[in-house]
Every structure is written in C-alpha cells, then in structure tokens.
C-alpha cells in the first residue's frame, strides 16, 4: 500500500487483480444491476488508488479495508437511487393537476347517482324492491318472482311501471 500511495502503477495493478473480483461481486449483490455495479466498482478502485495513504495495516488486512470502502460506496448508491426515485415521485405527484373533464365527470356522476336515488325514493316500495333485486342483485324477473312469492306477471308489471316512473322522474330533472 505504501507503494500505491507513492503512485506505483505496477503495485496498484497487482492489487487491482487481487481485489477487483471480490469488489465487483459485493457491489453486484447490493445493487443488483450490472451496469451500475461496474460503474461503482470502478469508482471504488479509483478511490483506493487516491486514498491508499490512509490505509492503516494495524487496523486490518488490505482486502478488508477495500471491501469496507466497497460496501459503503454500494450502499451510498442504493440510497442515492432511492432518494432520486422518491424525489421524482414527489415532484410528479405535486405537479399533477387533473384535467377539467375528470373533475366535471366526477361531479356529474355524483349528481346522476343522487338523481337516481331520488327517483328510486319516488317509487312504491314494491317497485323499488323489484328494481333493486334486478339491477343491484342481478336477479332475473323469474327469480324475483320466486324470491318474493309473487306471480311473474306482477313482478313484470311492477318493474315496467317502476322504470316508467323512474324515466319520467329523471327526464324532469334535465
């Protein structure tokens, strides 16, 4: 390491050959992206070249020192990528403005639902029950007759009359 700190490229070449594989392996396990891993591994080895004078043999082996730098750099990249994604998401959410039509349609749907509710309240309870079983329950007229214990013709009449009253009530609201 003292030779590398003095700028000895041959010594760095030997160190590079010894640590490049383990560094890339560690970084790939953390980043899970080949291109980013290669970029970060290159940055790490450049940092080792530039900071070789800071290596202290009494604190551990060279490989352990390099791997600690590699781990810290890889984790920094993960945090940086996540922070950028969070920042982009916040900007996108803050800059989103719904189209006028979306708002108008939502208001119109709410208004239409209220008009239908009012129309249903204007029906007789028997008409309302038949229509609710058909449209909200998904039942056929024959099944409604069976459920209510009412003749099929009576169910058909209630539904026809109820739909007619509902149609008139909705048309008056226009």
C-alpha positions in Angstrom: 0.0 0.0 0.0 2.8 2.5 0.6 4.0 1.9 -3.0 0.5 2.6 -4.3 0.3 5.7 -2.1 3.5 6.8 -3.8 1.9 6.4 -7.2 3.3 3.0 -8.2 1.0 1.8 -11.0 2.5 -1.7 -11.1 1.7 -2.2 -7.4 -1.8 -0.9 -8.0 -2.2 -3.3 -10.9 -1.4 -6.3 -8.6 -3.8 -5.0 -6.0 -6.4 -4.5 -8.7 -6.0 -8.0 -9.9 -6.4 -9.3 -6.4 -9.5 -7.3 -5.3 -11.4 -6.4 -8.5 -13.4 -9.7 -8.5 -14.4 -9.6 -4.8 -15.3 -5.9 -5.0 -17.5 -6.4 -8.1 -19.2 -9.4 -6.5 -20.0 -7.5 -3.4 -21.3 -4.5 -5.3 -23.4 -6.6 -7.6 -25.0 -8.4 -4.6 -26.0 -5.0 -3.2 -27.0 -3.1 -6.4 -28.4 -6.0 -8.5 -27.7 -4.0 -11.6 -24.7 -5.0 -13.8 -24.0 -1.6 -15.3 -24.3 0.3 -12.1 -22.2 -2.3 -10.3 -19.4 -2.0 -12.8 -19.5 1.8 -12.5 -19.4 1.8 -8.7 -16.6 -0.8 -8.7 -14.6 1.5 -10.9 -15.2 4.4 -8.6 -14.2 2.2 -5.6 -10.9 1.2 -7.1 -10.2 4.8 -8.1 -10.9 5.8 -4.5 -8.5 3.0 -3.3 -5.8 4.4 -5.7 -6.4 8.0 -4.4 -6.6 7.2 -0.7 -4.0 4.4 -0.4 -2.1 6.6 2.1 -5.0 6.4 4.5 -4.7 2.6 4.8 -3.5 1.5 8.3 -2.1 -2.1 8.5 -2.7 -2.2 12.2 -6.5 -1.9 11.6 -6.8 -4.9 9.3 -5.9 -6.5 6.0 -5.9 -4.6 2.7 -8.8 -6.7 1.3 -11.0 -6.0 4.4 -10.2 -2.2 4.0 -11.1 -2.3 0.3 -14.3 -4.3 0.9 -15.4 -1.8 3.6 -15.0 1.0 1.1 -16.9 -1.0 -1.5 -19.7 -1.8 0.9 -20.1 1.8 1.9 -20.0 3.1 -1.7 -22.6 0.5 -2.9 -24.9 1.4 0.0 -24.5 5.1 -0.8 -25.5 4.3 -4.4 -28.6 2.4 -3.3 -29.6 5.3 -1.1 -28.9 7.9 -3.8 -31.0 6.0 -6.4 -33.9 5.6 -3.9 -33.7 9.3 -2.9 -33.9 10.2 -6.6 -36.8 8.0 -7.2 -38.6 9.4 -4.2 -37.9 12.9 -5.3 -39.2 12.2 -8.8 -42.4 10.7 -7.4 -43.0 13.7 -5.1 -42.5 16.1 -8.0 -44.8 14.1 -10.2 -47.5 14.0 -7.5 -47.1 17.7 -6.8 -47.3 18.7 -10.4 -50.3 16.5 -11.3 -53.4 18.5 -12.0 -56.5 16.6 -13.0 -58.0 17.5 -16.3 -61.1 19.7 -16.1 -63.1 17.0 -17.7 -62.1 14.5 -15.0 -63.4 16.8 -12.3 -66.6 17.7 -14.2 -67.3 14.0 -14.9 -66.9 13.1 -11.3 -69.3 15.8 -10.3 -71.7 14.8 -13.0 -71.6 11.1 -11.9 -72.3 12.1 -8.3 -75.2 14.3 -9.5 -76.6 11.4 -11.6 -76.3 9.0 -8.6 -78.3 11.4 -6.5 -80.9 11.9 -9.1 -81.3 8.1 -9.4 -81.6 7.8 -5.6 -84.3 10.5 -5.6 -86.1 8.7 -8.4 -86.0 5.4 -6.5 -87.4 7.1 -3.4 -90.4 8.3 -5.5 -91.3 4.7 -6.4 -93.6 2.5 -4.4 -91.8 0.1 -2.0 -92.8 -2.9 -4.2 -91.5 -1.3 -7.4 -88.3 -0.3 -5.7 -87.8 -3.8 -4.3 -88.2 -5.4 -7.7 -85.9 -3.0 -9.4 -83.3 -3.3 -6.7 -83.3 -7.1 -6.9 -83.0 -6.9 -10.7 -80.3 -4.2 -11.0 -78.4 -4.4 -7.8 -79.0 -8.1 -7.1 -78.6 -9.3 -10.7 -81.7 -11.5 -10.5 -84.0 -12.3 -13.4 -87.7 -11.5 -13.2 -88.5 -15.2 -12.7 -86.1 -15.4 -9.8 -87.5 -12.2 -8.3 -91.0 -13.7 -8.5 -89.7 -16.8 -6.8 -87.9 -14.8 -4.1 -91.0 -12.6 -3.3 -93.5 -15.3 -3.7 -95.3 -13.1 -6.3 -96.7 -14.1 -9.7 -94.2 -13.4 -12.6 -96.7 -11.1 -14.3 -97.0 -9.0 -11.2 -93.2 -8.6 -11.0 -93.0 -7.7 -14.7 -95.7 -5.0 -14.2 -94.1 -3.6 -11.1 -90.7 -3.3 -12.9 -92.3 -1.8 -16.1 -94.3 0.7 -14.1 -91.3 1.5 -11.8 -88.9 2.0 -14.8 -91.5 4.2 -16.4 -91.9 6.4 -13.3 -88.1 6.5 -12.9 -87.7 7.6 -16.6 -90.2 10.4 -16.1 -88.6 11.5 -12.9 -85.1 11.6 -14.4 -86.4 13.4 -17.5 -87.9 16.1 -15.3 -84.5 16.7 -13.7 -82.9 17.6 -17.1 
